[in-house]
Every structure is written in C-alpha cells, then in structure tokens.
Amino acid sequence: MNTLAPVQPDQVATTPSRAGAGRPRVAEVDWLRTLIVLAIIPYHAAVLFSAASPSVLHDAFSDPKLPVIFGALQAWGVALIFLLAGASSKFALDVRPPGRYVKDRLLRLLIPVAFTMILLAPLRAYYLLLANPNLASVSPIPIAHPEQLQNIGTFFQVYWTSLLTTSKPIVVTNSLAQLWFVPRLLIAALVCMPLFLYLRKRWPRWMVKVASSRVLSAAILLIGGFVPAAVVAILQPGWLHRLTAGLALYEDWTTFALQFVMFIYGYLLYSSATLRAAVRRLAYVALVLALVCWGFILMVRLSGHAPPNNYSLASVGFALVQVYAIWLLIVAALGLAMRYLVMSPAWQRYLTTAAFPVFILHLPVLTIIAYDLQALPMPWYVLLALITIMTFVISFALYEFVVRRTPVIRSLFGLKSASG
C-alpha cells in the first residue's frame, strides 16, 4: 500500500530515542542525512582526483564535463541538507525551549567550525601544497618564501598568521573547507526561529483547510518550486553581490537564498502530515520531471549555450528550470525515502550519529591519502577506488576509536558528552 495511515496534522512517524537522548528519530531524515555523507566521500575523491578542482592531486584524467556535473550534484545535495536541517529544527523546537535550542545550535555548529578552521583546514591545505606547489603562486595572500612551507610547523605558523591578520588563509580560498555552508545553517536556524515559533500551532491548522490531494499535489510541484526559483531569478544577475562586496557579510546570496528557502520548507513539511503524505504520493512523478529538467540543463550547459546571468527571458527561464530541477529531485528523494527507508536498525542509528564527525574528518583524511598514493602506477579509476575505500575506513576508525570514546574530542565534533 502506498497510502499513509491516518494521523493528526502535526504528527510525524518516529521511532523512540533513548531516555535523555533528545528528539525522537525520523527514519527517512536520518537515512538521507547518512546517505549524503556516505556519497560525499567518493564525490570529493573524484573532485580532487580530476581537473575539475584547482587543487589537483592527480592529472592523469581530465574531462571538461566534470565541473558541470559536480556543480549540479553539489547544488542539489546542499539544498537537501538545508531541508533536512529545517526538519531537525522542527523536532528540536518540539522538545526544547527557544533558549536551549539556540545554545545547542551554537555549541554543535560553531565549535566544529572553529576546530576545522584552526586545525583540519590548514592540515588539508598543507598536503594540497605538497601535492601541487603551484598553488603557492595563486594563494589568496602572497607568500614571500613558499619553499619554507615544506616544513609543516612553518606552514601552520604562516597559515594562522594570515588568517588572524587578514581573515584569509594561504594556498586555499576557503578557511572552512567542507564546512563552508555550516555558518549559513546556523544563521538560518537563528533567523528562522521566531517564524517557526509563530507557525508551530498555526501551520498544521492551515494545511487541514487545503487538504485536497489534487490541489495540494499541484501546489507542491508548482508553487513549492516557484518560490525559490523566483528568488534565484531575481538575485542571479549579481546586484546584491556587488552591493555587499566590500562588507564583512559578503556571501553568495543566490545560493544562500535557495538554501534558506529549503530550510524553511523542511520545517513546514515536517509540521504537516498532509504535506508529507502528498510528497510521498508524488515521489515517482517528481523523479521523472526532475530527470527531464536535469537532462535539459546538462544538455544546455555542456553545449556551451547557457544564457548569461541577467534579466533576459532566456536567463530567467533557465534559472527557473535549474531551481525546479533541484526542488523536484528533493521531492523525489524525500518521497522515495518515506516509502522505502522506514526502518531504523541499530547500525543505521550508529551511522546517523557518526555522520557529522565523519563528514568533518573525511576531507583532510582523503587529501592525505591521495597525496601519499598519487604516484602509484595504476589506472586512475583503480586509484580513485582505493582512495575512496581507505578514506571510508580511516574516517570511521577515527570516529569509533578516537572521537566517540573521548569526551573532550566529542565536543569538537558537535557530539554530546553521552556515549554515541
């Protein structure tokens, strides 16, 4: 049966958590979060391995199509992460007062960001420089004596000095590495909290009034995609980027706006069983439409005929298609997860807890492994598979035997003090 059992408008199908462990678990949310982390390791291995990244570790394989494909995957994956984070905010606000919610978000996001900025990001940058000394010549901050950076102590000293005095790292352009989007998550969580508190009781009642399945399904596909698409179409010519270019709060406002809307959508979706039932019904329809949209986007981009970012009809239309593709694929992934990822075995709950620490660890681990193995005389695809497998093994081993078992280190990775 593909229908949901009748539930109250504000109920969510959950599995109980241990006493004192926080919110109840929602199977498809945990599954999707875990699968994203598992998928991002081979993704980042491929990016580092190919010429799609300026930080090339191995140049035996290069394809101009890869940047387009990688960019599409990242846009969809990060948008889904924000939607799942919005759902998690709903669960957290259900069981915690606002003050505790804010404190938890600050501790669980800011501490890992600081730890990554101080230790893990410069460690990765050091091995990138060893693998590709030419990166010293394109460093965001000029390096007077790049040959001295071969010494890891000297490298860290120069890196930290640059970060403290200019707020910019050396060698790489992003001091947060793979956690680049986490400050956005924190901002979304704090800014949206008053809205979520306002909607907590009102939103389920509003959804009951528009519970017609046909109307609701059409609204999810059309209006649900149109809101973020319109925001992106308005911002994509870059006028807001230019206005804030000299300010400390400068951001990629176009992608941030898309992610911000998805964060709100996550809260709204998991505040209404009516909406979730509609998403579940729409899974296959959304998947087919998403594949059509993505096929069109890739065809246009790979042919080199993507319109410029302006307010022309072609540009606005292409922006709408791109955001609809992201939205439809999110609806499809969520709907399919609601249908089939309904169980939460013990090993899956373990992976859910491990997901964020492994995500923090995997990129420096992957970079070091790739540097050490890049000279091996084997085909690129064998080397890529070996790097991916070793990154999985070492990242999870570090989580299990170091992070999980050491209270102080647990806090650096956003985990609570209780055993994971």
C-alpha positions in Angstrom: 0.0 0.0 0.0 1.3 3.5 -0.9 -1.1 5.4 1.3 -0.3 6.7 4.8 -2.3 5.7 7.8 -4.4 8.5 9.2 -2.5 10.7 11.6 -3.1 14.1 13.2 -1.9 17.0 11.1 1.1 17.8 13.3 2.3 14.2 13.9 5.4 12.7 12.5 6.1 8.9 12.2 9.1 8.4 14.6 11.0 5.8 16.4 11.7 6.4 20.1 15.1 7.5 21.2 16.8 6.5 24.4 15.9 8.4 27.5 17.6 11.7 27.6 18.9 11.4 24.1 16.8 14.3 22.7 14.4 14.3 19.9 12.7 11.1 18.6 14.2 9.7 15.4 12.6 10.1 12.0 13.7 7.3 9.8 13.8 8.9 6.3 15.5 12.1 7.7 18.3 10.0 9.4 18.7 7.8 6.3 19.0 10.7 3.9 21.5 12.5 6.1 23.6 9.4 6.4 23.4 8.6 2.7 24.6 12.1 1.8 27.7 11.7 4.0 28.4 8.3 2.5 28.0 9.6 -1.0 30.1 12.7 -0.5 33.3 10.8 0.1 33.5 9.3 -3.4 32.3 12.7 -4.7 35.1 14.6 -3.1 37.6 11.9 -4.1 36.5 12.4 -7.7 36.7 16.2 -7.5 40.2 16.1 -6.0 41.4 13.5 -8.5 40.1 15.2 -11.6 40.9 18.5 -13.2 37.5 19.8 -12.0 39.3 21.2 -9.0 42.1 23.8 -8.9 43.6 21.7 -6.2 44.5 18.8 -8.5 46.2 15.9 -6.9 46.4 13.7 -10.0 46.1 15.0 -13.5 46.0 11.7 -15.5 42.3 12.0 -16.0 40.6 15.2 -17.1 37.2 15.9 -18.6 35.6 19.3 -19.2 32.2 17.9 -18.4 33.1 17.2 -14.8 32.8 20.7 -13.4 29.2 20.9 -14.7 28.2 17.6 -13.3 29.9 18.2 -9.9 28.3 21.7 -9.7 24.9 20.2 -10.3 25.4 17.5 -7.7 26.6 20.0 -5.1 23.7 22.4 -5.7 21.2 19.6 -5.1 22.9 17.9 -2.2 23.5 21.1 -0.2 19.9 22.2 -0.8 18.7 18.8 0.6 20.9 19.2 3.6 19.3 22.5 4.4 15.8 21.0 4.0 16.7 18.2 6.4 18.2 20.7 8.8 14.9 22.6 8.8 13.1 19.4 9.7 15.6 18.9 12.5 14.8 22.4 13.8 11.2 21.4 14.0 12.0 18.3 16.0 14.3 20.3 18.3 11.8 23.1 19.0 9.2 20.5 19.8 11.3 19.3 22.8 13.4 22.2 23.8 12.7 25.9 24.8 14.0 28.5 22.5 17.0 29.4 24.7 18.1 25.8 24.8 17.6 25.5 21.0 19.9 28.5 20.4 22.5 27.2 22.8 22.5 23.7 21.2 22.8 25.1 17.7 25.7 27.4 18.7 27.6 24.6 20.5 27.0 21.9 17.9 27.9 24.1 14.9 30.3 26.8 16.0 32.8 24.5 17.8 33.3 22.1 14.9 33.6 25.1 12.6 36.3 26.6 14.8 38.1 23.3 15.1 38.1 22.8 11.4 39.3 26.4 10.8 42.2 26.1 13.3 43.4 22.5 12.6 41.8 20.4 9.9 41.5 23.0 7.1 45.2 24.1 7.3 46.3 20.4 7.5 44.4 19.8 4.3 45.9 22.9 2.7 49.4 21.8 3.7 49.0 18.5 1.8 47.4 20.2 -1.2 50.5 22.5 -1.4 52.8 19.5 -1.2 50.9 17.8 -4.0 50.7 20.9 -6.1 53.4 23.5 -5.3 52.0 25.8 -8.0 49.2 26.7 -5.6 51.6 28.9 -3.7 51.6 31.3 -6.7 47.8 31.6 -6.7 47.4 31.9 -3.0 44.8 34.5 -1.8 47.6 36.0 0.3 51.0 36.3 -1.4 53.7 34.0 0.1 57.1 35.6 0.4 59.1 32.3 0.7 57.0 29.4 -0.5 59.9 27.0 -0.2 59.8 27.3 3.6 56.3 26.0 3.7 57.5 22.5 3.1 58.0 22.4 6.9 54.6 21.7 8.5 55.4 23.8 11.6 56.3 26.8 9.4 53.2 26.3 7.2 50.9 26.3 10.2 52.5 29.4 11.6 52.2 31.3 8.3 48.6 30.0 7.8 47.4 31.1 11.2 49.2 34.5 11.0 47.5 35.1 7.7 44.1 34.0 9.0 44.4 36.2 12.1 45.7 39.4 10.4 43.8 39.3 7.1 41.0 36.9 7.8 42.1 35.0 4.7 44.0 31.7 4.6 47.0 30.9 2.4 47.1 28.4 -0.5 43.3 27.8 -0.4 40.5 30.3 -0.7 38.1 28.8 1.9 39.2 28.6 5.5 36.3 26.3 6.4 36.9 23.6 3.7 33.9 21.3 3.5 32.1 23.1 6.4 31.7 26.2 4.2 27.9 26.0 4.5 27.7 25.5 8.2 27.6 29.2 9.1 24.7 29.5 6.7 22.9 26.7 8.6 23.5 28.5 11.9 22.2 31.8 10.5 19.1 30.1 9.1 18.4 28.4 12.4 18.7 31.6 14.4 16.9 33.9 12.0 14.0 31.5 11.3 13.4 30.5 14.9 10.8 33.4 15.6 9.0 32.4 12.4 8.9 28.7 13.4 7.6 29.5 16.9 4.8 31.6 15.3 3.9 28.8 12.8 4.1 26.0 15.4 0.4 25.8 16.0 -1.0 27.7 13.1 0.6 25.9 10.2 -1.0 22.4 10.7 -4.4 24.0 11.0 -3.9 26.0 7.8 -2.8 22.8 6.0 -6.0 21.0 7.0 -8.0 23.7 5.2 -6.3 22.9 1.9 -6.1 19.2 2.3 -7.5 18.3 -1.2 -4.9 15.9 -2.6 -5.1 17.2 -6.2 -4.8 20.8 -5.2 -2.0 20.1 -2.7 0.0 18.0 -5.1 -0.1 20.6 -7.8 0.9 23.3 -5.2 3.9 21.2 -4.1 5.1 20.8 -7.6 4.4 24.2 -9.0 4.2 26.7 -6.1 6.8 24.9 -4.0 9.3 25.1 -6.8 8.3 28.6 -8.0 9.1 30.4 -4.7 12.9 29.5 -4.6 13.1 29.7 -8.4 11.8 33.3 -8.4 14.2 34.3 -5.6 17.1 32.9 -7.6 16.0 34.5 -10.8 15.8 37.9 -9.0 19.2 37.5 -7.4 21.3 35.7 -10.0 22.3 38.8 -12.0 24.5 39.6 -9.0 23.3 43.1 -7.9 23.2 42.0 -4.2 26.7 40.6 -4.5 28.0 43.9 -5.8 26.2 45.9 -3.1 27.9 43.8 -0.3 31.2 43.2 -2.0 33.1 45.4 0.5 31.3 44.2 3.6 32.2 41.5 6.1 28.8 39.8 5.5 29.6 39.3 1.8 28.0 36.0 0.7 27.0 34.1 -2.4 23.5 35.4 -2.0 21.9 33.4 -4.8 22.7 30.0 -3.4 22.2 31.1 0.2 18.7 32.3 -0.7 17.9 29.0 -2.3 19.2 27.1 0.8 17.4 29.5 3.2 14.1 28.7 1.5 14.8 25.0 1.6 15.5 25.3 5.3 12.0 26.8 5.9 10.5 24.2 3.6 12.0 21.5 5.9 10.2 22.9 8.9 6.9 23.4 7.1 7.0 19.9 5.6 7.6 18.1 8.9 5.0 20.2 10.6 2.2 18.8 8.4 1.4 15.1 7.9 -0.8 16.3 5.0 2.2 17.7 3.2 4.3 14.6 3.9 1.6 12.4 2.5 1.4 14.4 -0.7 5.2 14.3 -1.1 5.1 10.5 -0.6 2.5 10.2 -3.4 4.4 12.5 -5.7 7.8 10.6 -5.5 7.8 9.0 -8.9 6.1 11.9 -10.7 8.7 14.3 -9.3 11.5 11.9 -10.2 10.5 11.7 -13.8 10.1 15.5 -14.1 13.4 16.1 -12.3 15.2 13.8 -14.8 13.7 15.7 -17.7 14.8 19.1 -16.2 18.3 17.8 -15.4 18.7 16.4 -18.8 17.8 19.7 -20.4 20.2 21.6 -18.0 23.1 19.4 -18.7 22.5 19.5 -22.5 22.5 23.3 -22.4 25.5 23.7 -20.2 27.6 21.0 -21.9 26.9 22.6 -25.3 28.1 25.9 -24.0 24.9 27.7 -24.7 23.9 28.6 -21.1 22.5 32.2 -21.1 24.3 35.0 -19.2 23.0 35.9 -15.7 20.7 38.9 -16.4 17.0 39.6 -16.6 16.5 38.4 -20.2 13.7 35.9 -20.8 16.2 33.1 -21.6 18.2 33.8 -18.4 15.1 33.9 -16.2 13.7 30.8 -17.8 16.9 28.9 -17.4 17.1 29.9 -13.7 13.6 28.7 -13.2 14.3 25.3 -14.8 17.5 24.9 -12.7 15.8 25.5 -9.4 12.8 23.4 -10.3 15.2 20.6 -11.1 16.7 20.8 -7.6 13.3 21.1 -6.0 11.8 18.2 -7.9 14.7 15.9 -7.2 14.5 16.8 -3.5 10.8 15.9 -3.5 11.6 12.7 -5.3 14.3 11.7 -2.8 12.2 12.6 0.2 9.2 10.8 -1.2 11.1 7.6 -2.0 12.8 7.7 1.4 9.3 8.0 3.1 8.2 4.9 1.1 11.2 2.6 1.5 13.5 3.8 4.2 11.2 3.3 7.1 13.2 1.1 9.4 15.9 2.2 11.8 18.1 -0.7 12.7 20.8 -0.2 15.3 23.6 0.0 12.7 21.7 2.8 10.9 21.3 4.8 14.1 25.1 4.4 14.7 25.8 5.8 11.2 23.4 8.7 11.9 25.4 9.7 14.9 28.7 9.2 13.1 27.6 11.1 10.0 28.7 14.6 11.1 32.0 13.7 12.6 32.9 11.5 9.6 31.9 14.4 7.3 34.3 16.7 9.3 37.1 14.2 9.1 36.9 12.8 5.6 38.3 15.7 3.5 41.7 16.1 5.3 41.9 12.3 5.5 41.1 11.9 1.8 43.6 14.6 0.9 46.5 13.0 2.8 45.7 9.6 1.4 45.5 11.0 -2.1 48.9 12.7 -1.7 50.5 9.5 -0.4 49.1 7.3 -3.1 49.1 9.6 -6.2 52.3 8.2 -7.6 51.3 4.6 -7.6 51.5 3.1 -11.1 47.8 2.1 -11.6 44.9 3.3 -13.7 43.2 6.4 -12.4 39.9 4.6 -11.7 41.7 2.0 -9.6 43.5 4.7 -7.6 40.2 6.6 -7.2 38.5 3.5 -5.8 41.4 2.8 -3.4 41.5 6.4 -2.1 37.7 6.3 -1.6 37.8 3.0 0.3 40.7 4.0 2.5 39.0 7.3 3.3 35.9 5.4 4.5 37.9 3.0 6.6 40.2 5.6 8.2 37.4 8.2 8.8 35.1 5.7 10.5 38.1 4.3 12.5 39.0 7.7 13.8 35.4 8.3 14.7 35.0 5.0 16.5 38.3 4.8 18.4 39.1 8.5 19.0 36.2 10.8 18.6 33.4 8.6 20.0 35.4 7.5 23.1 36.9 10.8 24.1 34.6 13.3 25.8 36.6 16.4 25.0 37.1 15.4 21.4 33.4 14.6 21.1 32.5 18.2 21.7 34.9 19.4 19.0 32.8 17.3 16.5 29.4 18.5 17.6 28.6 15.5 19.7 27.0 15.4 23.2 29.0 14.1 26.1 26.9 10.9 26.4 28.1 7.8 24.6 27.3 7.8 20.9 
